[in-house]
């Protein structure tokens, strides 16, 4: 297990290097001049040229990339061209908000998605199964920005129970968490149902029933335990995506998270901030995948890593 952990940690280095390479050159393909965006439409050509020199945009691309890698090796993500603050400070100020939102959303998704999938699998092709399946399709198909807006209209404007946006108290967390969890609940419920149906058809489940075990014991101890691997995979992947910043949800509810920071940086052509934010997202995503692989070994004792 230790050797596997060390190999996976070392494998993060080329992954981040590949992300930085693709990200650097893809950003340079975006239309618009960052120096012109920062200087303003009324700026003179001399002012724009001066800003380009200050940002290092006058140098060849390979020189800019080498400078970026040199800073990255020293754990320096540079300074934001928009705010002139260190990128790592801006990310660190937003990251806890995104982590909090992601944890609440994934917790709600697991609390409702896994039981819904189990119930649908235990009663297949009944009205309960059709209800869960229809609700799952509804949740997956629902545009996040539309759902967030509808929740805001109902609970913030009409009923005035919850704040419409921003951050502050626990009430500010409810609407964005529910909006995010709706899609993830549907995804987890569909995966749980599919895995449980496959496991419930296995011979050892039939044997457990023939021994006279209670149905609750069979479902929880035998069926669910053997169906957890793909469910954990889905939960881990969705949590990793949420850590990258739920861009639409954070924008709709004015939630000061990593996703909204990336959107604002893209609009301002803040290359340094975009690169740093997405690199942090890539690092978090790989760490979550590593954590999921380690959980496999605890859930299923048959799994052994060299």
Secondary structure as the mmCIF struct_conf table of DSSP 4:
data_model
#
loop_
_struct_conf.conf_type_id
_struct_conf.id
_struct_conf.beg_label_comp_id
_struct_conf.beg_label_asym_id
_struct_conf.beg_label_seq_id
_struct_conf.end_label_comp_id
_struct_conf.end_label_asym_id
_struct_conf.end_label_seq_id
HELX_RH_AL_P HELX_RH_AL_P1 UNK A 2 UNK A 27
TURN_TY1_P TURN_TY1_P1 UNK A 28 UNK A 29
BEND BEND1 UNK A 30 UNK A 32
HELX_RH_AL_P HELX_RH_AL_P2 UNK A 34 UNK A 39
TURN_TY1_P TURN_TY1_P2 UNK A 41 UNK A 42
HELX_RH_AL_P HELX_RH_AL_P3 UNK A 45 UNK A 55
TURN_TY1_P TURN_TY1_P3 UNK A 56 UNK A 58
BEND BEND2 UNK A 59 UNK A 59
HELX_RH_AL_P HELX_RH_AL_P4 UNK A 61 UNK A 73
TURN_TY1_P TURN_TY1_P4 UNK A 74 UNK A 75
STRN STRN1 UNK A 79 UNK A 79
TURN_TY1_P TURN_TY1_P5 UNK A 81 UNK A 83
BEND BEND3 UNK A 85 UNK A 85
STRN STRN2 UNK A 86 UNK A 86
HELX_RH_AL_P HELX_RH_AL_P5 UNK A 87 UNK A 122
TURN_TY1_P TURN_TY1_P6 UNK A 123 UNK A 125
BEND BEND4 UNK A 126 UNK A 126
HELX_RH_AL_P HELX_RH_AL_P6 UNK A 127 UNK A 141
BEND BEND5 UNK A 142 UNK A 142
HELX_RH_AL_P HELX_RH_AL_P7 UNK A 144 UNK A 151
HELX_RH_PI_P HELX_RH_PI_P1 UNK A 152 UNK A 158
BEND BEND6 UNK A 159 UNK A 159
BEND BEND7 UNK A 162 UNK A 162
BEND BEND8 UNK A 164 UNK A 165
BEND BEND9 UNK A 167 UNK A 169
TURN_TY1_P TURN_TY1_P7 UNK A 170 UNK A 170
HELX_RH_AL_P HELX_RH_AL_P8 UNK A 171 UNK A 200
TURN_TY1_P TURN_TY1_P8 UNK A 201 UNK A 201
BEND BEND10 UNK A 202 UNK A 202
HELX_RH_AL_P HELX_RH_AL_P9 UNK A 203 UNK A 210
TURN_TY1_P TURN_TY1_P9 UNK A 211 UNK A 212
HELX_RH_AL_P HELX_RH_AL_P10 UNK A 215 UNK A 217
HELX_RH_PI_P HELX_RH_PI_P2 UNK A 218 UNK A 224
HELX_RH_AL_P HELX_RH_AL_P11 UNK A 225 UNK A 243
TURN_TY1_P TURN_TY1_P10 UNK A 244 UNK A 244
HELX_RH_AL_P HELX_RH_AL_P12 UNK A 247 UNK A 252
TURN_TY1_P TURN_TY1_P11 UNK A 253 UNK A 254
BEND BEND11 UNK A 257 UNK A 257
HELX_RH_AL_P HELX_RH_AL_P13 UNK A 258 UNK A 267
TURN_TY1_P TURN_TY1_P12 UNK A 268 UNK A 269
HELX_RH_AL_P HELX_RH_AL_P14 UNK A 271 UNK A 299
TURN_TY1_P TURN_TY1_P13 UNK A 301 UNK A 302
#
